[in-house]
């Protein structure tokens, strides 16, 4: 599995940028950005200059990268025939999804990035140059509700933590524009909240209506069987740098990022089942919550049934299963 930590070159570029700016201004910017994020306010409105963009890079980019690289790594594992050569990163921010895709598929060549924040694009270009990564990527200023006139399709279209900032009325049109640009797979990553999961299910329904195959996380194309207060989400643990802890006022050396996601494709098959929560182990066996072709189910696999128990005991939250184990 690809590490959830930022690539070494990018981490070094961030550290170098930090040394050039006063900590107090960065800390104030980070606090304002955090408040905006919790209130679901548009990030771009709070990114006024390069200090704001750097504060975002230090506090939010690591989590966005970790979630994106975790999902894309699973996509590569589950769909070995999918090897994208081109990427469109919409609402790219500082390019976290592009870095993640490049880490998973090093042969990825053409990368185009779109964001409405010129401060983001400028800082992203600076970081890429200092990191020696994404140097061939093309960055374009543009609003995702009015995508630039790109005639051709891309093997992979990525939208990371961007739809969450749109109004409900904008989602249908943006979904159609994103799908129109997708030649292979569309990857959508959102915060792991009930609100964002519910909105993502609306996007999912619209994509299915347009002929998309849902590769993940779902194991079927029927309406999501999970009912409130339950919702589909996952989690990744990422390391916090010293600078990250400083700006967030955090003591823990790690952070758990919860996220929801969707991968829709022109072709391919979804997994037979997926683990929807951390497996619960005890002396008798393991209890696993699954999404499978029949909807969702919670099953118990006893240790005495060695074959089925061994097939799942090392699986983790979010993993796909080729064959859903039967309930004991």
Buried (B, 14 or more C-beta within 10 A) or exposed (E): EBBBBBBEBBBBBBBEBBEEBEEEBBBBBBBBBBEBBEEEEBBBEBBEEBBBBBBBBBBBBBBBBBBBBBBBBBBBEBBEEBEBEBBBBBBBBBBBBBBBBBBBBEEBEBBBBBBBBEBBBBBBBBBBEBBEBBEEBEBBEBEBBEBEEBEEBBBBBBBBBBBBBBEEEEBEEBBEBBBEBBBBBBBBBBBBBBEBBEBBBEBBBBBBEEEBBBBBBBBBBEEBBBEEEBBBBBBBEBBBBEBBBBBBEEEEEEBEBBBBBBBBBBEBEBBBBBBBBEBEEEEEBBBBBBBBEEBBBEBBBEBEBEEBBEBBBEBEBBBBBEEBBEEE
